[in-house]
Amino acid sequence: MTIAGIGLKARHTAELLAQRPPLRFLEVHAENYMGAGGPAHRWLTALREAYPLSIHGVGLSLGGAEPLDTAHLADLAALVDRYQPELVSEHLAWCRIDGTYLNDLLPIPYTDASLALMADHVDQTQAALRRRILVENPSSYMAFPESDWDEAAFLAELARRTGCGVLLDVNNIHVSAHNVGLDADRYLQALPPDIVGEIHVAGHEPVDHDGRRVLLDTHGAPVSAAVWDLYRLALDRFGPQPTLVERDANIPPLADLLAEAAQADAIAQTMTRGGPHARAA
């Protein structure tokens, strides 16, 4: 069973085309391909013939208080029309204010008002793209006392209202569990099994901040044993969903990413065959 994919990096494109390793999909950040042409599109067009694509947006600011940037949304729709990806996703976050884009995915309070706004933005996006999108859970470094919902319940209600799905980042759950006391097991159980359409696994790194150990979601390290354990629990609840091994810093050789993808596949195969964490029927 091949369920794992990797993020496409320019340094790996020629090697991927030459080797054609068995991967479930390749994931790209939408904003890197919003130009009309050039080498990036030539490479992506060639790879699209070999692999399904997942297009992962980072700049739509779905959780922002301002209206969506309709030009950005139109560019995303054109990209989706061009490549017809298997999956399209964005974030439970905001990144734009007063027309300025920030180089961060920033948190929102989980209130009734932010849920209504987020739902409107998801509805607008899905209408423009003419398809269902997945919304990714964030990594947390603080909790808003104003929140009326816990994060998993917020995502579940967002999916119920809009028909969107969830991109479940299990590394982000692990990071948030350490940083703000989120209960990872309860989080997974709070999400309906049928709303998760993709899973991310990634690496994180510990730092000391004011005498406190904090985990940073860096995407710059191998997947930890604790995250692989949480991944097993996610597969147990949601089944063998397409899984991205995410690396955006300290990019290793392609062989290292393929080895982690193979590890995800091996975990899924063990569970499907009735291993110790096999999914209940």
C-alpha atoms as an extended CHARMM CRD file, in Angstrom:
* protein
*
       281  EXT
         1         1  MET       CA              0.0000000000        0.0000000000        0.0000000000  PROA      1               0.0000000000
         2         2  THR       CA              1.3990000000        3.3780000000       -1.0240000000  PROA      2               0.0000000000
         3         3  ILE       CA             -0.2900000000        6.2450000000        0.8070000000  PROA      3               0.0000000000
         4         4  ALA       CA              2.6780000000        8.5780000000        1.3460000000  PROA      4               0.0000000000
         5         5  GLY       CA              3.8290000000       11.5210000000       -0.7190000000  PROA      5               0.0000000000
         6         6  ILE       CA              6.4340000000       14.2340000000       -0.3640000000  PROA      6               0.0000000000
         7         7  GLY       CA              6.5810000000       17.9480000000       -0.9460000000  PROA      7               0.0000000000
         8         8  LEU       CA              8.0980000000       18.8520000000       -4.3080000000  PROA      8               0.0000000000
         9         9  LYS       CA             11.4230000000       20.6970000000       -4.0330000000  PROA      9               0.0000000000
        10        10  ALA       CA             13.1810000000       22.1470000000       -7.0580000000  PROA      10              0.0000000000
        11        11  ARG       CA             16.4330000000       20.3410000000       -6.2530000000  PROA      11              0.0000000000
        12        12  HSD       CA             14.6440000000       16.9770000000       -6.4880000000  PROA      12              0.0000000000
        13        13  THR       CA             12.6630000000       17.4220000000       -9.7040000000  PROA      13              0.0000000000
        14        14  ALA       CA             15.1720000000       15.9450000000      -12.1570000000  PROA      14              0.0000000000
        15        15  GLU       CA             15.8370000000       12.9960000000       -9.8410000000  PROA      15              0.0000000000
        16        16  LEU       CA             12.1110000000       12.3350000000       -9.4360000000  PROA      16              0.0000000000
        17        17  LEU       CA             11.5600000000       12.3370000000      -13.1850000000  PROA      17              0.0000000000
        18        18  ALA       CA             14.5230000000       10.0280000000      -13.7700000000  PROA      18              0.0000000000
        19        19  GLN       CA             13.7150000000        7.5380000000      -10.9930000000  PROA      19              0.0000000000
        20        20  ARG       CA              9.8980000000        7.7110000000      -10.7770000000  PROA      20              0.0000000000
        21        21  PRO       CA              9.8900000000        6.3390000000       -7.1910000000  PROA      21              0.0000000000
        22        22  PRO       CA              6.5590000000        4.9430000000       -5.9450000000  PROA      22              0.0000000000
        23        23  LEU       CA              4.7700000000        7.8500000000       -4.2730000000  PROA      23              0.0000000000
        24        24  ARG       CA              1.0710000000        8.4150000000       -3.6600000000  PROA      24              0.0000000000
        25        25  PHE       CA              1.3010000000       12.0880000000       -4.6390000000  PROA      25              0.0000000000
        26        26  LEU       CA              3.4340000000       15.2250000000       -4.7290000000  PROA      26              0.0000000000
        27        27  GLU       CA              2.4240000000       18.3310000000       -2.8110000000  PROA      27              0.0000000000
        28        28  VAL       CA              3.2130000000       21.9060000000       -3.8700000000  PROA      28              0.0000000000
        29        29  HSD       CA              2.5690000000       25.2750000000       -2.2840000000  PROA      29              0.0000000000
        30        30  ALA       CA              0.0890000000       27.1110000000       -4.4690000000  PROA      30              0.0000000000
        31        31  GLU       CA              1.7830000000       30.4890000000       -4.2430000000  PROA      31              0.0000000000
        32        32  ASN       CA              4.9720000000       29.1350000000       -5.8490000000  PROA      32              0.0000000000
        33        33  TYR       CA              3.0620000000       28.4110000000       -9.0730000000  PROA      33              0.0000000000
        34        34  MET       CA              0.7850000000       31.3990000000       -9.5380000000  PROA      34              0.0000000000
        35        35  GLY       CA              2.8540000000       32.8240000000      -12.3720000000  PROA      35              0.0000000000
        36        36  ALA       CA              1.8200000000       32.1560000000      -15.9570000000  PROA      36              0.0000000000
        37        37  GLY       CA              4.7760000000       30.0590000000      -17.0640000000  PROA      37              0.0000000000
        38        38  GLY       CA              8.4950000000       29.4390000000      -16.7700000000  PROA      38              0.0000000000
        39        39  PRO       CA             10.6580000000       26.5120000000      -15.6520000000  PROA      39              0.0000000000
        40        40  ALA       CA              8.6080000000       25.8010000000      -12.5130000000  PROA      40              0.0000000000
        41        41  HSD       CA              5.5160000000       25.0980000000      -14.6020000000  PROA      41              0.0000000000
        42        42  ARG       CA              7.4450000000       23.0010000000      -17.1180000000  PROA      42              0.0000000000
        43        43  TRP       CA              8.7460000000       20.7720000000      -14.3320000000  PROA      43              0.0000000000
        44        44  LEU       CA              5.3610000000       20.5670000000      -12.6430000000  PROA      44              0.0000000000
        45        45  THR       CA              3.6140000000       19.7010000000      -15.9020000000  PROA      45              0.0000000000
        46        46  ALA       CA              6.0530000000       16.8430000000      -16.4800000000  PROA      46              0.0000000000
        47        47  LEU       CA              5.6750000000       15.5400000000      -12.9340000000  PROA      47              0.0000000000
        48        48  ARG       CA              1.8810000000       15.8240000000      -13.1180000000  PROA      48              0.0000000000
        49        49  GLU       CA              1.9790000000       13.1140000000      -15.7780000000  PROA      49              0.0000000000
        50        50  ALA       CA              3.6660000000       10.7550000000      -13.3070000000  PROA      50              0.0000000000
        51        51  TYR       CA              2.0150000000       11.6340000000       -9.9840000000  PROA      51              0.0000000000
        52        52  PRO       CA             -1.2550000000       13.0300000000       -8.6300000000  PROA      52              0.0000000000
        53        53  LEU       CA             -0.8670000000       16.4670000000       -7.0830000000  PROA      53              0.0000000000
        54        54  SER       CA             -1.9400000000       18.0550000000       -3.8270000000  PROA      54              0.0000000000
        55        55  ILE       CA             -2.0500000000       21.8700000000       -3.9320000000  PROA      55              0.0000000000
        56        56  HSD       CA             -1.4970000000       23.4040000000       -0.5020000000  PROA      56              0.0000000000
        57        57  GLY       CA             -2.2120000000       27.1150000000       -0.1300000000  PROA      57              0.0000000000
        58        58  VAL       CA             -0.5160000000       29.2870000000        2.4610000000  PROA      58              0.0000000000
        59        59  GLY       CA             -1.7110000000       32.8030000000        1.5640000000  PROA      59              0.0000000000
        60        60  LEU       CA             -5.5070000000       32.8580000000        1.3960000000  PROA      60              0.0000000000
        61        61  SER       CA             -5.9280000000       34.0080000000        5.0180000000  PROA      61              0.0000000000
        62        62  LEU       CA             -9.1400000000       32.0550000000        5.5500000000  PROA      62              0.0000000000
        63        63  GLY       CA             -9.2600000000       33.0500000000        9.2080000000  PROA      63              0.0000000000
        64        64  GLY       CA             -8.6390000000       36.7400000000        8.6080000000  PROA      64              0.0000000000
        65        65  ALA       CA            -11.0910000000       39.4320000000        9.6460000000  PROA      65              0.0000000000
        66        66  GLU       CA            -10.9040000000       41.0710000000        6.2120000000  PROA      66              0.0000000000
        67        67  PRO       CA            -12.6980000000       39.8570000000        3.0750000000  PROA      67              0.0000000000
        68        68  LEU       CA            -10.7490000000       37.3620000000        1.0080000000  PROA      68              0.0000000000
        69        69  ASP       CA             -8.3820000000       38.7550000000       -1.5990000000  PROA      69              0.0000000000
        70        70  THR       CA            -10.4330000000       37.9920000000       -4.7150000000  PROA      70              0.0000000000
        71        71  ALA       CA             -7.4030000000       38.3260000000       -7.0130000000  PROA      71              0.0000000000
        72        72  HSD       CA             -5.4840000000       35.7670000000       -4.9560000000  PROA      72              0.0000000000
        73        73  LEU       CA             -8.5000000000       33.4690000000       -4.9550000000  PROA      73              0.0000000000
        74        74  ALA       CA             -8.8430000000       33.8070000000       -8.7280000000  PROA      74              0.0000000000
        75        75  ASP       CA             -5.1620000000       32.8910000000       -9.1580000000  PROA      75              0.0000000000
        76        76  LEU       CA             -5.6690000000       29.8400000000       -6.9640000000  PROA      76              0.0000000000
        77        77  ALA       CA             -8.7290000000       28.8170000000       -8.9780000000  PROA      77              0.0000000000
        78        78  ALA       CA             -6.7600000000       29.1430000000      -12.2230000000  PROA      78              0.0000000000
        79        79  LEU       CA             -3.9770000000       26.9820000000      -10.8170000000  PROA      79              0.0000000000
        80        80  VAL       CA             -6.4410000000       24.3110000000       -9.7030000000  PROA      80              0.0000000000
        81        81  ASP       CA             -8.1240000000       24.3700000000      -13.1130000000  PROA      81              0.0000000000
        82        82  ARG       CA             -4.7570000000       24.0180000000      -14.8250000000  PROA      82              0.0000000000
        83        83  TYR       CA             -3.4620000000       21.0190000000      -12.8780000000  PROA      83              0.0000000000
        84        84  GLN       CA             -6.6470000000       19.3360000000      -11.6170000000  PROA      84              0.0000000000
        85        85  PRO       CA             -5.0330000000       18.2040000000       -8.3500000000  PROA      85              0.0000000000
        86        86  GLU       CA             -6.4290000000       15.3610000000       -6.3170000000  PROA      86              0.0000000000
        87        87  LEU       CA             -6.4000000000       17.4740000000       -3.1330000000  PROA      87              0.0000000000
        88        88  VAL       CA             -6.5580000000       21.1960000000       -2.3410000000  PROA      88              0.0000000000
        89        89  SER       CA             -5.9420000000       22.5430000000        1.1370000000  PROA      89              0.0000000000
        90        90  GLU       CA             -5.4670000000       25.6930000000        3.1980000000  PROA      90              0.0000000000
        91        91  HSD       CA             -5.0280000000       26.6360000000        6.8620000000  PROA      91              0.0000000000
        92        92  LEU       CA             -7.0470000000       27.4490000000        9.9410000000  PROA      92              0.0000000000
        93        93  ALA       CA             -5.1420000000       30.7170000000       10.2660000000  PROA      93              0.0000000000
        94        94  TRP       CA             -4.7860000000       34.2520000000        8.9800000000  PROA      94              0.0000000000
        95        95  CYS       CA             -1.8560000000       36.0320000000        7.2970000000  PROA      95              0.0000000000
        96        96  ARG       CA             -3.1130000000       39.3110000000        5.7770000000  PROA      96              0.0000000000
        97        97  ILE       CA             -4.1560000000       42.6830000000        7.1650000000  PROA      97              0.0000000000
        98        98  ASP       CA             -4.6520000000       46.0560000000        5.4540000000  PROA      98              0.0000000000
        99        99  GLY       CA             -3.4970000000       44.5080000000        2.1790000000  PROA      99              0.0000000000
       100       100  THR       CA             -0.1700000000       43.3750000000        3.6400000000  PROA      100             0.0000000000
       101       101  TYR       CA              0.7550000000       39.7080000000        3.6130000000  PROA      101             0.0000000000
       102       102  LEU       CA              2.6670000000       38.4390000000        6.6300000000  PROA      102             0.0000000000
       103       103  ASN       CA              5.1600000000       35.6030000000        6.4150000000  PROA      103             0.0000000000
       104       104  ASP       CA              3.3870000000       33.6150000000        9.1230000000  PROA      104             0.0000000000
       105       105  LEU       CA              0.2640000000       31.5460000000        9.6470000000  PROA      105             0.0000000000
       106       106  LEU       CA             -1.2290000000       33.3130000000       12.6500000000  PROA      106             0.0000000000
       107       107  PRO       CA             -3.7640000000       31.8810000000       15.1400000000  PROA      107             0.0000000000
       108       108  ILE       CA             -7.3950000000       32.8160000000       15.5480000000  PROA      108             0.0000000000
       109       109  PRO       CA             -9.5980000000       32.6330000000       18.6500000000  PROA      109             0.0000000000
       110       110  TYR       CA            -12.1270000000       29.8240000000       18.4330000000  PROA      110             0.0000000000
       111       111  THR       CA            -15.2580000000       31.9180000000       18.9500000000  PROA      111             0.0000000000
       112       112  ASP       CA            -18.7170000000       31.8060000000       17.4120000000  PROA      112             0.0000000000
       113       113  ALA       CA            -17.8850000000       34.9630000000       15.4480000000  PROA      113             0.0000000000
       114       114  SER       CA            -14.6220000000       33.5840000000       14.0310000000  PROA      114             0.0000000000
       115       115  LEU       CA            -16.3660000000       30.3190000000       13.1460000000  PROA      115             0.0000000000
       116       116  ALA       CA            -19.0340000000       32.1600000000       11.1780000000  PROA      116             0.0000000000
       117       117  LEU       CA            -16.3940000000       34.2350000000        9.3700000000  PROA      117             0.0000000000
       118       118  MET       CA            -14.2430000000       31.1930000000        8.6410000000  PROA      118             0.0000000000
       119       119  ALA       CA            -17.2470000000       29.3090000000        7.3060000000  PROA      119             0.0000000000
       120       120  ASP       CA            -18.1090000000       32.1920000000        4.9650000000  PROA      120             0.0000000000
       121       121  HSD       CA            -14.5440000000       32.2400000000        3.6370000000  PROA      121             0.0000000000
       122       122  VAL       CA            -14.4730000000       28.4790000000        3.1400000000  PROA      122             0.0000000000
       123       123  ASP       CA            -17.8070000000       28.6210000000        1.3240000000  PROA      123             0.0000000000
       124       124  GLN       CA            -16.4780000000       31.3980000000       -0.9330000000  PROA      124             0.0000000000
       125       125  THR       CA            -13.3200000000       29.4400000000       -1.6610000000  PROA      125             0.0000000000
       126       126  GLN       CA            -15.1170000000       26.1930000000       -2.4480000000  PROA      126             0.0000000000
       127       127  ALA       CA            -17.5160000000       28.0280000000       -4.7460000000  PROA      127             0.0000000000
       128       128  ALA       CA            -14.6200000000       29.6540000000       -6.6210000000  PROA      128             0.0000000000
       129       129  LEU       CA            -12.7090000000       26.3750000000       -6.9410000000  PROA      129             0.0000000000
       130       130  ARG       CA            -15.8600000000       24.3140000000       -7.5770000000  PROA      130             0.0000000000
       131       131  ARG       CA            -14.6210000000       21.6360000000       -5.2060000000  PROA      131             0.0000000000
       132       132  ARG       CA            -14.2150000000       20.6580000000       -1.5750000000  PROA      132             0.0000000000
       133       133  ILE       CA            -11.1120000000       21.9010000000        0.2070000000  PROA      133             0.0000000000
       134       134  LEU       CA             -9.3200000000       20.5780000000        3.2760000000  PROA      134             0.0000000000
       135       135  VAL       CA             -8.4770000000       22.8730000000        6.2010000000  PROA      135             0.0000000000
       136       136  GLU       CA             -5.3160000000       22.1730000000        8.1960000000  PROA      136             0.0000000000
       137       137  ASN       CA             -5.1220000000       22.3920000000       11.9790000000  PROA      137             0.0000000000
       138       138  PRO       CA             -2.3730000000       24.7510000000       13.2000000000  PROA      138             0.0000000000
       139       139  SER       CA              0.4690000000       24.3380000000       15.6480000000  PROA      139             0.0000000000
       140       140  SER       CA             -0.2110000000       26.3530000000       18.8110000000  PROA      140             0.0000000000
       141       141  TYR       CA              2.0510000000       28.4120000000       21.0400000000  PROA      141             0.0000000000
       142       142  MET       CA             -0.6970000000       30.1970000000       22.9740000000  PROA      142             0.0000000000
       143       143  ALA       CA             -4.3790000000       29.7700000000       23.7630000000  PROA      143             0.0000000000
       144       144  PHE       CA             -6.9770000000       32.5430000000       23.5840000000  PROA      144             0.0000000000
       145       145  PRO       CA             -9.0400000000       32.8710000000       26.7790000000  PROA      145             0.0000000000
       146       146  GLU       CA            -11.8790000000       34.2330000000       24.6040000000  PROA      146             0.0000000000
       147       147  SER       CA            -12.3270000000       30.9030000000       22.7810000000  PROA      147             0.0000000000
       148       148  ASP       CA            -15.7910000000       29.3330000000       22.9920000000  PROA      148             0.0000000000
       149       149  TRP       CA            -14.7190000000       26.0980000000       21.2600000000  PROA      149             0.0000000000
       150       150  ASP       CA            -11.8190000000       23.7390000000       21.5340000000  PROA      150             0.0000000000
       151       151  GLU       CA             -9.9160000000       23.3430000000       18.2890000000  PROA      151             0.0000000000
       152       152  ALA       CA            -11.1450000000       19.9040000000       17.2500000000  PROA      152             0.0000000000
       153       153  ALA       CA            -14.7900000000       20.8160000000       17.8840000000  PROA      153             0.0000000000
       154       154  PHE       CA            -14.2720000000       24.0550000000       15.9280000000  PROA      154             0.0000000000
       155       155  LEU       CA            -12.9140000000       22.1110000000       12.9430000000  PROA      155             0.0000000000
       156       156  ALA       CA            -15.6930000000       19.5450000000       13.1440000000  PROA      156             0.0000000000
       157       157  GLU       CA            -18.3540000000       22.2620000000       13.1550000000  PROA      157             0.0000000000
       158       158  LEU       CA            -16.6270000000       24.0890000000       10.2980000000  PROA      158             0.0000000000
       159       159  ALA       CA            -16.7610000000       20.8770000000        8.2670000000  PROA      159             0.0000000000
       160       160  ARG       CA            -20.4250000000       20.3300000000        9.1620000000  PROA      160             0.0000000000
       161       161  ARG       CA            -21.4020000000       23.8530000000        8.0690000000  PROA      161             0.0000000000
       162       162  THR       CA            -19.4040000000       24.0160000000        4.8520000000  PROA      162             0.0000000000
       163       163  GLY       CA            -18.8030000000       20.4460000000        3.7150000000  PROA      163             0.0000000000
       164       164  CYS       CA            -15.0490000000       21.0180000000        3.7980000000  PROA      164             0.0000000000
       165       165  GLY       CA            -12.6770000000       18.3570000000        5.0510000000  PROA      165             0.0000000000
       166       166  VAL       CA             -9.7490000000       18.4010000000        7.4440000000  PROA      166             0.0000000000
       167       167  LEU       CA             -6.0730000000       18.1100000000        6.6340000000  PROA      167             0.0000000000
       168       168  LEU       CA             -4.8860000000       16.5300000000        9.8580000000  PROA      168             0.0000000000
       169       169  ASP       CA             -1.3370000000       17.5340000000       10.7600000000  PROA      169             0.0000000000
       170       170  VAL       CA             -0.3640000000       15.1210000000       13.5300000000  PROA      170             0.0000000000
       171       171  ASN       CA              2.9210000000       16.9140000000       14.1570000000  PROA      171             0.0000000000
       172       172  ASN       CA              0.9460000000       20.0930000000       14.8400000000  PROA      172             0.0000000000
       173       173  ILE       CA             -1.2330000000       18.1840000000       17.3020000000  PROA      173             0.0000000000
       174       174  HSD       CA              1.8640000000       16.8900000000       19.0900000000  PROA      174             0.0000000000
       175       175  VAL       CA              3.4110000000       20.3710000000       19.1960000000  PROA      175             0.0000000000
       176       176  SER       CA              0.1880000000       21.9120000000       20.5140000000  PROA      176             0.0000000000
       177       177  ALA       CA             -0.2080000000       19.1580000000       23.1000000000  PROA      177             0.0000000000
       178       178  HSD       CA              3.2140000000       20.0040000000       24.5110000000  PROA      178             0.0000000000
       179       179  ASN       CA              2.9020000000       23.7820000000       24.2630000000  PROA      179             0.0000000000
       180       180  VAL       CA             -0.6680000000       24.4730000000       25.4000000000  PROA      180             0.0000000000
       181       181  GLY       CA             -1.7650000000       21.2330000000       27.0500000000  PROA      181             0.0000000000
       182       182  LEU       CA             -4.0070000000       19.9650000000       24.2600000000  PROA      182             0.0000000000
       183       183  ASP       CA             -5.0630000000       16.3220000000       24.7740000000  PROA      183             0.0000000000
       184       184  ALA       CA             -3.9900000000       14.5600000000       21.5670000000  PROA      184             0.0000000000
       185       185  ASP       CA             -6.1170000000       11.4420000000       22.0680000000  PROA      185             0.0000000000
       186       186  ARG       CA             -9.2700000000       13.4430000000       22.8080000000  PROA      186             0.0000000000
       187       187  TYR       CA             -8.5260000000       15.6550000000       19.7970000000  PROA      187             0.0000000000
       188       188  LEU       CA             -8.5460000000       12.6820000000       17.4230000000  PROA      188             0.0000000000
       189       189  GLN       CA            -11.7060000000       11.2620000000       18.9620000000  PROA      189             0.0000000000
       190       190  ALA       CA            -13.5070000000       14.6070000000       18.6300000000  PROA      190             0.0000000000
       191       191  LEU       CA            -13.1490000000       14.6150000000       14.8430000000  PROA      191             0.0000000000
       192       192  PRO       CA            -15.7160000000       12.5850000000       12.8810000000  PROA      192             0.0000000000
       193       193  PRO       CA            -13.8800000000        9.7830000000       11.0420000000  PROA      193             0.0000000000
       194       194  ASP       CA            -15.1520000000       10.7920000000        7.6090000000  PROA      194             0.0000000000
       195       195  ILE       CA            -13.8840000000       14.3870000000        7.5080000000  PROA      195             0.0000000000
       196       196  VAL       CA            -10.1230000000       13.7520000000        7.3410000000  PROA      196             0.0000000000
       197       197  GLY       CA             -8.9190000000       13.6800000000        3.7340000000  PROA      197             0.0000000000
       198       198  GLU       CA             -5.1480000000       14.0200000000        4.1370000000  PROA      198             0.0000000000
       199       199  ILE       CA             -2.5770000000       13.6690000000        6.9200000000  PROA      199             0.0000000000
       200       200  HSD       CA              0.7160000000       15.4970000000        7.4180000000  PROA      200             0.0000000000
       201       201  VAL       CA              3.6940000000       14.2350000000        9.3960000000  PROA      201             0.0000000000
       202       202  ALA       CA              6.6990000000       16.4640000000        9.9760000000  PROA      202             0.0000000000
       203       203  GLY       CA              9.5590000000       17.2650000000       12.3050000000  PROA      203             0.0000000000
       204       204  HSD       CA              9.7750000000       19.7880000000       15.1140000000  PROA      204             0.0000000000
       205       205  GLU       CA             12.5400000000       21.1690000000       17.2780000000  PROA      205             0.0000000000
       206       206  PRO       CA             12.6730000000       22.1030000000       20.9850000000  PROA      206             0.0000000000
       207       207  VAL       CA             13.7860000000       25.5590000000       22.1030000000  PROA      207             0.0000000000
       208       208  ASP       CA             14.0690000000       27.2140000000       25.4980000000  PROA      208             0.0000000000
       209       209  HSD       CA             11.9460000000       30.3370000000       25.9430000000  PROA      209             0.0000000000
       210       210  ASP       CA             12.0190000000       32.1820000000       29.2900000000  PROA      210             0.0000000000
       211       211  GLY       CA             13.0430000000       28.9860000000       31.0400000000  PROA      211             0.0000000000
       212       212  ARG       CA             10.3070000000       26.9550000000       29.3800000000  PROA      212             0.0000000000
       213       213  ARG       CA             10.8090000000       24.2260000000       26.7850000000  PROA      213             0.0000000000
       214       214  VAL       CA              8.7220000000       24.9400000000       23.6880000000  PROA      214             0.0000000000
       215       215  LEU       CA              8.3400000000       22.8230000000       20.5650000000  PROA      215             0.0000000000
       216       216  LEU       CA              8.6050000000       24.6890000000       17.2610000000  PROA      216             0.0000000000
       217       217  ASP       CA              6.9210000000       23.3370000000       14.1530000000  PROA      217             0.0000000000
       218       218  THR       CA              9.9480000000       23.8740000000       11.9140000000  PROA      218             0.0000000000
       219       219  HSD       CA              9.4560000000       21.2280000000        9.1910000000  PROA      219             0.0000000000
       220       220  GLY       CA             13.2330000000       21.0520000000        9.4200000000  PROA      220             0.0000000000
       221       221  ALA       CA             13.8750000000       17.7010000000       11.0980000000  PROA      221             0.0000000000
       222       222  PRO       CA             12.9610000000       14.0430000000       10.6270000000  PROA      222             0.0000000000
       223       223  VAL       CA              9.6070000000       12.8590000000       11.9700000000  PROA      223             0.0000000000
       224       224  SER       CA              9.9750000000       11.9850000000       15.6560000000  PROA      224             0.0000000000
       225       225  ALA       CA              9.0070000000        8.6930000000       17.2780000000  PROA      225             0.0000000000
       226       226  ALA       CA              6.2360000000       10.4450000000       19.2040000000  PROA      226             0.0000000000
       227       227  VAL       CA              4.7200000000       11.7920000000       16.0000000000  PROA      227             0.0000000000
       228       228  TRP       CA              4.8900000000        8.3580000000       14.3540000000  PROA      228             0.0000000000
       229       229  ASP       CA              3.0270000000        6.9680000000       17.3800000000  PROA      229             0.0000000000
       230       230  LEU       CA              0.3440000000        9.6340000000       17.0000000000  PROA      230             0.0000000000
       231       231  TYR       CA              0.1990000000        8.8670000000       13.2810000000  PROA      231             0.0000000000
       232       232  ARG       CA             -0.6840000000        5.2530000000       14.1500000000  PROA      232             0.0000000000
       233       233  LEU       CA             -3.5600000000        6.4870000000       16.2890000000  PROA      233             0.0000000000
       234       234  ALA       CA             -4.7260000000        8.7540000000       13.4470000000  PROA      234             0.0000000000
       235       235  LEU       CA             -4.7210000000        5.8740000000       10.9790000000  PROA      235             0.0000000000
       236       236  ASP       CA             -6.6080000000        3.7650000000       13.4960000000  PROA      236             0.0000000000
       237       237  ARG       CA             -9.3900000000        6.3680000000       13.5890000000  PROA      237             0.0000000000
       238       238  PHE       CA             -9.4040000000        7.7650000000       10.0580000000  PROA      238             0.0000000000
       239       239  GLY       CA             -8.0450000000        4.9450000000        7.9350000000  PROA      239             0.0000000000
       240       240  PRO       CA             -5.1730000000        5.0230000000        5.4000000000  PROA      240             0.0000000000
       241       241  GLN       CA             -5.4780000000        8.6110000000        4.1810000000  PROA      241             0.0000000000
       242       242  PRO       CA             -2.9630000000       10.1830000000        1.7690000000  PROA      242             0.0000000000
       243       243  THR       CA             -0.0140000000       11.1670000000        3.9590000000  PROA      243             0.0000000000
       244       244  LEU       CA              2.5540000000       13.8830000000        3.3290000000  PROA      244             0.0000000000
       245       245  VAL       CA              6.0630000000       13.7210000000        4.7540000000  PROA      245             0.0000000000
       246       246  GLU       CA              6.5760000000       17.4590000000        5.1150000000  PROA      246             0.0000000000
       247       247  ARG       CA             10.0240000000       19.0690000000        4.9900000000  PROA      247             0.0000000000
       248       248  ASP       CA             10.5000000000       22.7690000000        4.2430000000  PROA      248             0.0000000000
       249       249  ALA       CA             13.8560000000       23.5050000000        5.9360000000  PROA      249             0.0000000000
       250       250  ASN       CA             17.1620000000       21.6590000000        6.1180000000  PROA      250             0.0000000000
       251       251  ILE       CA             16.0940000000       19.8350000000        2.9630000000  PROA      251             0.0000000000
       252       252  PRO       CA             17.7940000000       16.4190000000        2.8780000000  PROA      252             0.0000000000
       253       253  PRO       CA             18.6420000000       14.2630000000       -0.1450000000  PROA      253             0.0000000000
       254       254  LEU       CA             15.6470000000       12.8020000000       -1.9320000000  PROA      254             0.0000000000
       255       255  ALA       CA             16.5560000000        9.3340000000       -0.6360000000  PROA      255             0.0000000000
       256       256  ASP       CA             16.0170000000       10.4740000000        2.9600000000  PROA      256             0.0000000000
       257       257  LEU       CA             12.5170000000       11.7960000000        2.1950000000  PROA      257             0.0000000000
       258       258  LEU       CA             11.6510000000        8.6200000000        0.3220000000  PROA      258             0.0000000000
       259       259  ALA       CA             12.7790000000        6.5760000000        3.3270000000  PROA      259             0.0000000000
       260       260  GLU       CA             10.3830000000        8.4940000000        5.5920000000  PROA      260             0.0000000000
       261       261  ALA       CA              7.5950000000        8.0740000000        3.0410000000  PROA      261             0.0000000000
       262       262  ALA       CA              8.3270000000        4.3370000000        3.0180000000  PROA      262             0.0000000000
       263       263  GLN       CA              8.0770000000        4.3480000000        6.8170000000  PROA      263             0.0000000000
       264       264  ALA       CA              4.5800000000        5.8590000000        6.6050000000  PROA      264             0.0000000000
       265       265  ASP       CA              3.6180000000        3.2110000000        4.0590000000  PROA      265             0.0000000000
       266       266  ALA       CA              4.9970000000        0.4480000000        6.2670000000  PROA      266             0.0000000000
       267       267  ILE       CA              2.9740000000        1.6700000000        9.2620000000  PROA      267             0.0000000000
       268       268  ALA       CA             -0.1880000000        1.7290000000        7.1600000000  PROA      268             0.0000000000
       269       269  GLN       CA              0.4970000000       -1.7630000000        5.8160000000  PROA      269             0.0000000000
       270       270  THR       CA              1.0380000000       -3.1590000000        9.3040000000  PROA      270             0.0000000000
       271       271  MET       CA             -2.2660000000       -1.7680000000       10.4940000000  PROA      271             0.0000000000
       272       272  THR       CA             -4.1890000000       -2.8580000000        7.4170000000  PROA      272             0.0000000000
       273       273  ARG       CA             -2.9060000000       -6.4160000000        7.8380000000  PROA      273             0.0000000000
       274       274  GLY       CA             -4.1870000000       -6.6130000000       11.3800000000  PROA      274             0.0000000000
       275       275  GLY       CA             -1.1450000000       -5.4930000000       13.3450000000  PROA      275             0.0000000000
       276       276  PRO       CA             -1.2430000000       -4.3080000000       16.9480000000  PROA      276             0.0000000000
       277       277  HSD       CA             -2.8480000000       -1.0010000000       15.9720000000  PROA      277             0.0000000000
       278       278  ALA       CA             -5.1140000000       -2.3520000000       13.2400000000  PROA      278             0.0000000000
       279       279  ARG       CA             -8.1610000000       -0.2590000000       12.5130000000  PROA      279             0.0000000000
       280       280  ALA       CA            -11.3810000000       -1.6630000000       13.8430000000  PROA      280             0.0000000000
       281       281  ALA       CA            -13.9500000000       -2.6670000000       11.2410000000  PROA      281             0.0000000000
